[in-house]
């Protein structure tokens, strides 16, 4: 199933959330240190969501990101929606509060929903009632209002609705060990439905196959999508995982793609049939292990290398598929590259202009592992 939205593409989600990541920083410090509480958040996430972000330490990643050579280039995207209004500019409040606010990042999940606007987001936080109280106080401090929530009940569960502006409201649902917030009351109702009707993301067998416990200090995107658009042509129930890693001159996303049993093999076979495309220092697409091996070997043996060539030669010769694209060239004529790059990346090619994107897919058992590498050019 094709999803035409930002959320469709896990790789781009990760970039966008890093661009606006400072918004998470303030709220990260609001969580209560309650490690004994290990509620399974995915039992609350609606099964039909388009993607999720999961992290246990966004605070650390934001500190690291700000030190990267490319941080200023990716901070040009305007912040909006729940991320900006609720999770930003709270650092000052959390720093001066004397009521036990945690200075260690707690576990956070963000889910994304149709119709995929900035309003269609749900945030889940593992915290108790005291953490919720401090969250509300922080929001009041930011907006400069003393609001009283309207209380509504849905299927026996209480939803508190806080007015932020005359036209914007924050819906909050609290259960044992978990606080769920969203602009959309209907999304909070879907969260309650997910639990009541056993239709949470935890019941999605494909997602369950790709989701796994992580080590500490991680941030991972899971997208209901194929790794690249060309693989999404199959009518396939797929999930792709993207673990985010930072380096001084590059950042990269690694993980796997997995689909339902009835279409996974068709997807892998389709990968082999993708035709080769080669445009000097602009775009290279090669599929099939033997062709990839020959291509990478030839470029690596060349006596002179551009940065584009270096990105190619750094790819694995055992890969089943490789793609390298200079995002500056993409920006000049984005429609030419729409079959190879995520739609959001095409629409916002200027944001990624300073990078060369390298991608490799490798068959591992019955899955496709992938690595997206963004190399900073300046």
C-alpha positions as a Markdown table, in Angstrom:
| # | Residue | x | y | z |
|---|---|---|---|---|
| 1 | Unk | 0.0 | 0.0 | 0.0 |
| 2 | Unk | 1.4 | 3.3 | -1.1 |
| 3 | Unk | 1.4 | 6.2 | 1.4 |
| 4 | Unk | 2.1 | 9.6 | -0.1 |
| 5 | Unk | 3.3 | 11.6 | 2.8 |
| 6 | Unk | 6.3 | 12.5 | 4.9 |
| 7 | Unk | 5.5 | 9.6 | 7.2 |
| 8 | Unk | 5.6 | 7.2 | 4.3 |
| 9 | Unk | 9.4 | 7.3 | 4.2 |
| 10 | Unk | 11.1 | 6.3 | 7.4 |
| 11 | Unk | 14.5 | 7.6 | 6.2 |
| 12 | Unk | 13.2 | 11.0 | 5.6 |
| 13 | Unk | 11.2 | 11.0 | 8.8 |
| 14 | Unk | 14.5 | 10.5 | 10.7 |
| 15 | Unk | 16.1 | 13.5 | 8.9 |
| 16 | Unk | 13.1 | 15.7 | 9.5 |
| 17 | Unk | 12.9 | 14.8 | 13.2 |
| 18 | Unk | 16.6 | 15.5 | 13.5 |
| 19 | Unk | 16.1 | 18.9 | 11.8 |
| 20 | Unk | 13.4 | 19.8 | 14.4 |
| 21 | Unk | 15.0 | 17.7 | 17.1 |
| 22 | Unk | 15.8 | 20.6 | 19.4 |
| 23 | Unk | 12.0 | 20.6 | 20.0 |
| 24 | Unk | 12.3 | 17.3 | 21.7 |
| 25 | Unk | 15.2 | 18.4 | 23.9 |
| 26 | Unk | 13.1 | 20.5 | 26.3 |
| 27 | Unk | 10.4 | 17.9 | 26.8 |
| 28 | Unk | 13.0 | 15.1 | 27.2 |
| 29 | Unk | 14.0 | 16.6 | 30.5 |
| 30 | Unk | 10.4 | 16.6 | 31.8 |
| 31 | Unk | 10.1 | 12.9 | 32.2 |
| 32 | Unk | 10.0 | 11.4 | 35.7 |
| 33 | Unk | 12.8 | 8.9 | 36.5 |
| 34 | Unk | 10.5 | 5.9 | 36.9 |
| 35 | Unk | 12.5 | 3.0 | 35.4 |
| 36 | Unk | 10.4 | 0.4 | 37.1 |
| 37 | Unk | 7.5 | 1.3 | 34.9 |
| 38 | Unk | 7.9 | -0.7 | 31.7 |
| 39 | Unk | 4.5 | -0.4 | 30.0 |
| 40 | Unk | 4.5 | -1.7 | 26.4 |
| 41 | Unk | 3.8 | 1.5 | 24.5 |
| 42 | Unk | 3.1 | -0.4 | 21.3 |
| 43 | Unk | 0.0 | -2.0 | 22.9 |
| 44 | Unk | -1.4 | 1.6 | 22.6 |
| 45 | Unk | -0.3 | 2.6 | 19.2 |
| 46 | Unk | -3.1 | 2.2 | 16.6 |
| 47 | Unk | -2.3 | -0.6 | 14.1 |
| 48 | Unk | -3.0 | 1.6 | 11.0 |
| 49 | Unk | -0.4 | 4.2 | 11.8 |
| 50 | Unk | 1.9 | 5.1 | 9.0 |
| 51 | Unk | 5.1 | 5.2 | 11.0 |
| 52 | Unk | 6.7 | 5.5 | 14.5 |
| 53 | Unk | 9.8 | 7.0 | 16.1 |
| 54 | Unk | 11.2 | 5.2 | 19.1 |
| 55 | Unk | 14.0 | 6.5 | 21.4 |
| 56 | Unk | 15.4 | 6.2 | 24.9 |
| 57 | Unk | 17.7 | 9.2 | 24.8 |
| 58 | Unk | 16.9 | 12.0 | 22.4 |
| 59 | Unk | 18.7 | 14.4 | 24.7 |
| 60 | Unk | 22.1 | 12.8 | 24.0 |
| 61 | Unk | 21.4 | 12.7 | 20.3 |
| 62 | Unk | 20.5 | 16.4 | 20.2 |
| 63 | Unk | 23.8 | 17.3 | 21.9 |
| 64 | Unk | 25.7 | 15.2 | 19.4 |
| 65 | Unk | 23.8 | 16.5 | 16.4 |
| 66 | Unk | 24.6 | 20.1 | 17.2 |
| 67 | Unk | 28.3 | 19.4 | 17.0 |
| 68 | Unk | 28.2 | 17.9 | 13.5 |
| 69 | Unk | 29.5 | 19.9 | 10.5 |
| 70 | Unk | 26.2 | 19.7 | 8.7 |
| 71 | Unk | 23.9 | 20.6 | 11.6 |
| 72 | Unk | 23.2 | 24.2 | 10.4 |
| 73 | Unk | 22.3 | 22.9 | 7.0 |
| 74 | Unk | 19.6 | 20.7 | 8.3 |
| 75 | Unk | 18.2 | 23.2 | 10.8 |
| 76 | Unk | 16.6 | 25.3 | 8.1 |
| 77 | Unk | 13.3 | 23.4 | 8.1 |
| 78 | Unk | 10.6 | 25.3 | 9.9 |
| 79 | Unk | 9.2 | 23.7 | 13.1 |
| 80 | Unk | 5.5 | 23.3 | 13.3 |
| 81 | Unk | 2.7 | 21.3 | 14.9 |
| 82 | Unk | 2.9 | 19.3 | 18.0 |
| 83 | Unk | 6.7 | 19.2 | 18.0 |
| 84 | Unk | 7.0 | 23.0 | 18.1 |
| 85 | Unk | 4.1 | 23.9 | 20.3 |
| 86 | Unk | 4.4 | 21.3 | 23.0 |
| 87 | Unk | 8.0 | 20.0 | 23.0 |
| 88 | Unk | 10.0 | 23.1 | 22.4 |
| 89 | Unk | 11.2 | 26.0 | 24.5 |
| 90 | Unk | 10.6 | 24.0 | 27.7 |
| 91 | Unk | 14.3 | 23.6 | 28.7 |
| 92 | Unk | 14.3 | 26.8 | 30.8 |
| 93 | Unk | 11.3 | 25.7 | 32.8 |
| 94 | Unk | 12.7 | 22.2 | 33.4 |
| 95 | Unk | 16.0 | 23.6 | 34.4 |
| 96 | Unk | 14.6 | 25.9 | 37.1 |
| 97 | Unk | 11.9 | 23.6 | 38.4 |
| 98 | Unk | 12.5 | 22.2 | 41.9 |
| 99 | Unk | 10.0 | 19.4 | 41.7 |
| 100 | Unk | 12.1 | 16.5 | 40.8 |
| 101 | Unk | 12.2 | 16.8 | 37.0 |
| 102 | Unk | 14.4 | 14.2 | 35.5 |
| 103 | Unk | 17.7 | 15.2 | 33.9 |
| 104 | Unk | 18.0 | 11.8 | 32.1 |
| 105 | Unk | 16.2 | 11.2 | 28.9 |
| 106 | Unk | 13.2 | 8.9 | 29.2 |
| 107 | Unk | 11.6 | 6.6 | 26.7 |
| 108 | Unk | 9.5 | 8.3 | 24.0 |
| 109 | Unk | 7.4 | 7.0 | 21.1 |
| 110 | Unk | 5.9 | 9.2 | 18.4 |
| 111 | Unk | 3.3 | 7.8 | 15.9 |
| 112 | Unk | 2.2 | 9.4 | 12.6 |
| 113 | Unk | -1.3 | 9.1 | 11.1 |
| 114 | Unk | -3.4 | 9.9 | 8.1 |
| 115 | Unk | -4.0 | 12.4 | 6.5 |
| 116 | Unk | -0.3 | 13.0 | 7.4 |
| 117 | Unk | -0.3 | 16.7 | 8.4 |
| 118 | Unk | 1.6 | 18.2 | 11.2 |
| 119 | Unk | -1.5 | 17.8 | 13.4 |
| 120 | Unk | -1.8 | 14.1 | 12.9 |
| 121 | Unk | 0.8 | 13.0 | 15.5 |
| 122 | Unk | 0.6 | 11.2 | 18.8 |
| 123 | Unk | 3.3 | 11.3 | 21.5 |
| 124 | Unk | 3.6 | 8.6 | 24.1 |
| 125 | Unk | 5.6 | 9.1 | 27.3 |
| 126 | Unk | 6.4 | 6.6 | 30.1 |
| 127 | Unk | 5.7 | 8.7 | 33.1 |
| 128 | Unk | 3.4 | 8.8 | 36.1 |
| 129 | Unk | 0.9 | 11.3 | 37.3 |
| 130 | Unk | 3.6 | 13.6 | 38.8 |
| 131 | Unk | 5.3 | 13.7 | 35.4 |
| 132 | Unk | 2.0 | 14.6 | 33.7 |
| 133 | Unk | 1.4 | 17.4 | 36.2 |
| 134 | Unk | 4.9 | 18.9 | 35.5 |
| 135 | Unk | 4.2 | 18.6 | 31.7 |
| 136 | Unk | 1.0 | 20.6 | 32.0 |
| 137 | Unk | 2.8 | 23.2 | 34.2 |
| 138 | Unk | 5.5 | 23.5 | 31.6 |
| 139 | Unk | 3.0 | 24.0 | 28.8 |
| 140 | Unk | 1.2 | 26.6 | 30.9 |
| 141 | Unk | 4.5 | 28.4 | 31.4 |
| 142 | Unk | 5.3 | 28.4 | 27.7 |
| 143 | Unk | 1.9 | 29.6 | 26.6 |
| 144 | Unk | 1.4 | 32.1 | 29.4 |
| 145 | Unk | -2.1 | 30.9 | 30.3 |
| 146 | Unk | -3.7 | 29.3 | 33.2 |
| 147 | Unk | -6.1 | 26.9 | 31.5 |
| 148 | Unk | -8.5 | 24.4 | 32.9 |
| 149 | Unk | -9.1 | 21.2 | 30.9 |
| 150 | Unk | -12.4 | 20.1 | 29.6 |
| 151 | Unk | -13.0 | 16.5 | 30.6 |
| 152 | Unk | -14.7 | 14.0 | 28.2 |
| 153 | Unk | -15.2 | 10.3 | 28.4 |
| 154 | Unk | -14.7 | 7.8 | 25.6 |
| 155 | Unk | -15.5 | 4.1 | 26.1 |
| 156 | Unk | -15.1 | 4.7 | 29.9 |
| 157 | Unk | -11.7 | 6.4 | 29.6 |
| 158 | Unk | -11.1 | 10.1 | 30.5 |
| 159 | Unk | -9.7 | 12.5 | 27.9 |
| 160 | Unk | -8.6 | 15.9 | 29.1 |
| 161 | Unk | -8.6 | 18.7 | 26.5 |
| 162 | Unk | -6.5 | 21.8 | 27.2 |
| 163 | Unk | -7.0 | 25.0 | 25.1 |
| 164 | Unk | -3.6 | 26.3 | 23.8 |
| 165 | Unk | -5.0 | 29.0 | 21.5 |
| 166 | Unk | -8.6 | 29.8 | 20.5 |
| 167 | Unk | -8.3 | 27.3 | 17.6 |
| 168 | Unk | -5.8 | 24.8 | 19.0 |
| 169 | Unk | -6.3 | 22.2 | 21.7 |
| 170 | Unk | -4.2 | 19.5 | 23.3 |
| 171 | Unk | -5.8 | 16.2 | 24.1 |
| 172 | Unk | -4.3 | 14.2 | 27.0 |
| 173 | Unk | -5.0 | 10.6 | 28.0 |
| 174 | Unk | -3.4 | 9.1 | 31.1 |
| 175 | Unk | -3.2 | 5.5 | 32.0 |
| 176 | Unk | -1.0 | 3.7 | 34.5 |
| 177 | Unk | 2.6 | 4.6 | 33.7 |
| 178 | Unk | 1.8 | 6.3 | 30.4 |
| 179 | Unk | 0.8 | 9.8 | 29.2 |
| 180 | Unk | -0.5 | 10.1 | 25.6 |
| 181 | Unk | -0.9 | 13.6 | 24.0 |
| 182 | Unk | -2.1 | 14.8 | 20.6 |
| 183 | Unk | -3.8 | 17.7 | 18.9 |
| 184 | Unk | -6.5 | 15.4 | 17.6 |
| 185 | Unk | -9.0 | 14.1 | 20.1 |
| 186 | Unk | -10.0 | 11.5 | 17.5 |
| 187 | Unk | -6.4 | 10.1 | 17.6 |
| 188 | Unk | -6.6 | 9.7 | 21.3 |
| 189 | Unk | -9.9 | 7.8 | 20.8 |
| 190 | Unk | -8.1 | 5.6 | 18.3 |
| 191 | Unk | -5.4 | 4.9 | 21.0 |
| 192 | Unk | -8.2 | 3.8 | 23.3 |
| 193 | Unk | -9.7 | 1.7 | 20.6 |
| 194 | Unk | -6.4 | 0.0 | 19.9 |
| 195 | Unk | -6.3 | -1.3 | 23.5 |
| 196 | Unk | -10.0 | -2.1 | 23.9 |
| 197 | Unk | -10.2 | -3.9 | 20.5 |
| 198 | Unk | -6.8 | -5.6 | 20.5 |
| 199 | Unk | -5.9 | -3.7 | 17.3 |
| 200 | Unk | -2.6 | -2.1 | 18.3 |
| 201 | Unk | 0.6 | -2.1 | 16.4 |
| 202 | Unk | 1.8 | -4.9 | 18.7 |
| 203 | Unk | -0.8 | -7.2 | 16.9 |
| 204 | Unk | 0.8 | -6.4 | 13.4 |
| 205 | Unk | 2.8 | -9.5 | 12.6 |
| 206 | Unk | 5.0 | -7.8 | 10.1 |
| 207 | Unk | 5.9 | -5.0 | 12.5 |
| 208 | Unk | 6.4 | -7.6 | 15.2 |
| 209 | Unk | 8.9 | -9.4 | 12.9 |
| 210 | Unk | 11.0 | -6.3 | 12.4 |
| 211 | Unk | 10.8 | -4.6 | 15.8 |
| 212 | Unk | 13.3 | -5.7 | 18.4 |
| 213 | Unk | 14.7 | -4.6 | 21.7 |
| 214 | Unk | 17.4 | -2.0 | 21.3 |
| 215 | Unk | 20.6 | -1.3 | 23.2 |
| 216 | Unk | 20.8 | 2.0 | 25.1 |
| 217 | Unk | 21.0 | 5.4 | 23.5 |
| 218 | Unk | 19.1 | 4.6 | 20.3 |
| 219 | Unk | 16.7 | 6.4 | 18.0 |
| 220 | Unk | 14.9 | 4.4 | 15.4 |
| 221 | Unk | 12.3 | 5.1 | 12.8 |
| 222 | Unk | 9.8 | 2.4 | 11.7 |
| 223 | Unk | 8.0 | 3.2 | 8.4 |
| 224 | Unk | 5.1 | 1.3 | 6.8 |
| 225 | Unk | 6.9 | 1.4 | 3.5 |
| 226 | Unk | 9.5 | -0.2 | 1.3 |
| 227 | Unk | 13.1 | 0.9 | 1.6 |
| 228 | Unk | 13.0 | 2.8 | -1.8 |
| 229 | Unk | 10.0 | 3.8 | -4.0 |
| 230 | Unk | 10.8 | 1.3 | -6.8 |
| 231 | Unk | 10.3 | -1.5 | -4.3 |
| 232 | Unk | 7.0 | -0.1 | -3.2 |
| 233 | Unk | 5.3 | -0.9 | -6.5 |
| 234 | Unk | 4.3 | -4.3 | -5.2 |
| 235 | Unk | 1.0 | -4.3 | -3.2 |
| 236 | Unk | 2.9 | -5.4 | -0.1 |
| 237 | Unk | 2.4 | -5.0 | 3.6 |
| 238 | Unk | 5.9 | -3.8 | 4.5 |
| 239 | Unk | 7.7 | -2.2 | 7.4 |
| 240 | Unk | 11.2 | -0.7 | 7.2 |
| 241 | Unk | 13.5 | 0.0 | 10.2 |
| 242 | Unk | 16.0 | 2.9 | 10.3 |
| 243 | Unk | 18.5 | 3.2 | 13.1 |
| 244 | Unk | 20.1 | 6.6 | 13.1 |
| 245 | Unk | 23.9 | 7.1 | 13.5 |
| 246 | Unk | 25.9 | 10.3 | 13.5 |
| 247 | Unk | 29.5 | 11.0 | 12.5 |
| 248 | Unk | 31.3 | 14.4 | 12.0 |
| 249 | Unk | 30.9 | 14.5 | 8.2 |
| 250 | Unk | 28.2 | 11.9 | 7.6 |
| 251 | Unk | 25.0 | 10.6 | 9.1 |
| 252 | Unk | 23.6 | 7.2 | 8.2 |
| 253 | Unk | 20.5 | 5.1 | 8.7 |
| 254 | Unk | 20.7 | 1.3 | 9.0 |
| 255 | Unk | 18.1 | -1.4 | 9.4 |
| 256 | Unk | 16.0 | -3.8 | 7.5 |
| 257 | Unk | 12.9 | -4.1 | 5.4 |
| 258 | Unk | 10.4 | -6.9 | 5.9 |
| 259 | Unk | 7.1 | -7.7 | 4.3 |
| 260 | Unk | 4.3 | -10.2 | 4.6 |
| 261 | Unk | 5.2 | -13.7 | 3.5 |
| 262 | Unk | 3.1 | -13.6 | 0.4 |
| 263 | Unk | 5.0 | -10.6 | -1.1 |
| 264 | Unk | 8.4 | -10.6 | 0.4 |
| 265 | Unk | 9.9 | -12.9 | -2.3 |
| 266 | Unk | 8.2 | -10.9 | -5.1 |
| 267 | Unk | 9.9 | -7.8 | -3.7 |
| 268 | Unk | 13.3 | -9.4 | -3.6 |
| 269 | Unk | 12.8 | -10.7 | -7.2 |
| 270 | Unk | 11.7 | -7.2 | -8.3 |
| 271 | Unk | 14.9 | -5.8 | -6.9 |
| 272 | Unk | 16.9 | -7.8 | -9.4 |
| 273 | Unk | 15.0 | -6.4 | -12.3 |
| 274 | Unk | 15.6 | -2.7 | -11.7 |
| 275 | Unk | 17.5 | -1.4 | -14.8 |
| 276 | Unk | 20.9 | 0.3 | -14.4 |
| 277 | Unk | 21.0 | 4.1 | -14.6 |
| 278 | Unk | 24.3 | 6.0 | -14.8 |
| 279 | Unk | 24.7 | 9.8 | -15.0 |
| 280 | Unk | 28.1 | 11.2 | -14.4 |
| 281 | Unk | 28.5 | 12.5 | -10.8 |
| 282 | Unk | 24.8 | 12.7 | -10.6 |
| 283 | Unk | 23.0 | 9.4 | -10.3 |
| 284 | Unk | 24.0 | 5.8 | -10.3 |
| 285 | Unk | 21.6 | 2.9 | -9.9 |
| 286 | Unk | 22.8 | -0.7 | -10.1 |
| 287 | Unk | 21.0 | -3.9 | -9.2 |
| 288 | Unk | 22.1 | -7.5 | -9.0 |
| 289 | Unk | 25.1 | -8.7 | -7.0 |
| 290 | Unk | 27.4 | -9.4 | -10.0 |
| 291 | Unk | 26.7 | -6.0 | -11.6 |
| 292 | Unk | 27.2 | -4.2 | -8.3 |
| 293 | Unk | 30.5 | -6.0 | -7.8 |
| 294 | Unk | 31.7 | -5.1 | -11.3 |
| 295 | Unk | 30.6 | -1.5 | -11.0 |
| 296 | Unk | 32.1 | -0.8 | -7.6 |
| 297 | Unk | 35.4 | -2.6 | -8.5 |
| 298 | Unk | 35.8 | -0.5 | -11.7 |
| 299 | Unk | 35.2 | 2.8 | -10.0 |
| 300 | Unk | 37.5 | 1.9 | -7.1 |
| 301 | Unk | 40.3 | 1.0 | -9.5 |
| 302 | Unk | 40.0 | 4.4 | -11.3 |
| 303 | Unk | 43.1 | 6.5 | -10.9 |
| 304 | Unk | 41.1 | 9.7 | -10.2 |
| 305 | Unk | 38.1 | 10.0 | -7.9 |
| 306 | Unk | 35.4 | 12.7 | -7.4 |
| 307 | Unk | 33.6 | 12.7 | -4.1 |
| 308 | Unk | 30.7 | 11.0 | -5.9 |
| 309 | Unk | 33.1 | 8.2 | -7.0 |
| 310 | Unk | 34.4 | 7.8 | -3.5 |
| 311 | Unk | 30.8 | 7.3 | -2.2 |
| 312 | Unk | 30.3 | 4.6 | -4.8 |
| 313 | Unk | 33.6 | 2.9 | -4.0 |
| 314 | Unk | 32.8 | 2.8 | -0.3 |
| 315 | Unk | 29.7 | 0.7 | -1.0 |
| 316 | Unk | 29.8 | -3.1 | -0.5 |
| 317 | Unk | 30.5 | -5.2 | -3.5 |
| 318 | Unk | 28.2 | -7.9 | -2.0 |
| 319 | Unk | 25.2 | -5.6 | -2.1 |
| 320 | Unk | 22.1 | -6.6 | -4.1 |
| 321 | Unk | 21.3 | -3.0 | -5.1 |
| 322 | Unk | 23.1 | 0.3 | -4.9 |
| 323 | Unk | 22.1 | 3.9 | -5.5 |
| 324 | Unk | 24.2 | 7.1 | -5.3 |
| 325 | Unk | 22.7 | 10.6 | -5.9 |
| 326 | Unk | 24.1 | 14.0 | -5.7 |
| 327 | Unk | 21.4 | 16.0 | -4.1 |
| 328 | Unk | 22.5 | 19.3 | -5.6 |
| 329 | Unk | 21.8 | 17.8 | -9.1 |
| 330 | Unk | 18.5 | 16.4 | -7.8 |
| 331 | Unk | 17.5 | 19.9 | -6.7 |
| 332 | Unk | 18.1 | 21.3 | -10.2 |
| 333 | Unk | 15.7 | 18.7 | -11.8 |
| 334 | Unk | 13.8 | 16.8 | -9.1 |
| 335 | Unk | 11.3 | 15.2 | -11.4 |
| 336 | Unk | 14.0 | 13.1 | -13.1 |
| 337 | Unk | 14.8 | 11.3 | -9.8 |
| 338 | Unk | 11.3 | 10.7 | -8.5 |
| 339 | Unk | 11.5 | 7.0 | -9.2 |
| 340 | Unk | 14.6 | 6.6 | -7.1 |
| 341 | Unk | 14.2 | 8.9 | -4.1 |
| 342 | Unk | 11.5 | 9.3 | -1.5 |
| 343 | Unk | 8.8 | 11.9 | -2.4 |
| 344 | Unk | 9.6 | 14.1 | 0.6 |
| 345 | Unk | 13.2 | 14.3 | -0.4 |
| 346 | Unk | 12.3 | 15.3 | -3.9 |
| 347 | Unk | 9.9 | 18.0 | -2.7 |
| 348 | Unk | 12.6 | 19.4 | -0.3 |
| 349 | Unk | 15.7 | 18.7 | -2.3 |
| 350 | Unk | 17.1 | 22.1 | -1.3 |
| 351 | Unk | 17.3 | 20.9 | 2.3 |
| 352 | Unk | 19.6 | 18.0 | 1.3 |
| 353 | Unk | 21.6 | 19.9 | -1.3 |
| 354 | Unk | 24.9 | 19.8 | 0.6 |
| 355 | Unk | 24.9 | 15.9 | 0.7 |
| 356 | Unk | 25.6 | 13.0 | -1.6 |
| 357 | Unk | 23.2 | 10.2 | -0.7 |
| 358 | Unk | 24.4 | 6.6 | -1.0 |
| 359 | Unk | 22.2 | 3.6 | -0.5 |
| 360 | Unk | 22.9 | -0.1 | -0.5 |
| 361 | Unk | 20.4 | -3.0 | -0.1 |
| 362 | Unk | 21.6 | -6.5 | 0.8 |
| 363 | Unk | 19.6 | -9.7 | 1.0 |
| 364 | Unk | 19.9 | -11.3 | 4.4 |
| 365 | Unk | 17.9 | -14.5 | 4.7 |
| 366 | Unk | 14.4 | -13.4 | 3.6 |
| 367 | Unk | 14.9 | -9.7 | 4.4 |
| 368 | Unk | 16.6 | -6.8 | 2.8 |
| 369 | Unk | 19.0 | -4.9 | 5.0 |
| 370 | Unk | 19.7 | -1.3 | 4.0 |
| 371 | Unk | 22.1 | 1.5 | 4.8 |
| 372 | Unk | 21.4 | 5.1 | 3.8 |
| 373 | Unk | 24.5 | 7.3 | 4.0 |
| 374 | Unk | 24.4 | 11.1 | 3.7 |
| 375 | Unk | 27.9 | 12.5 | 3.0 |
| 376 | Unk | 28.4 | 16.2 | 3.6 |
| 377 | Unk | 30.1 | 17.9 | 0.6 |
| 378 | Unk | 31.3 | 21.2 | 2.1 |
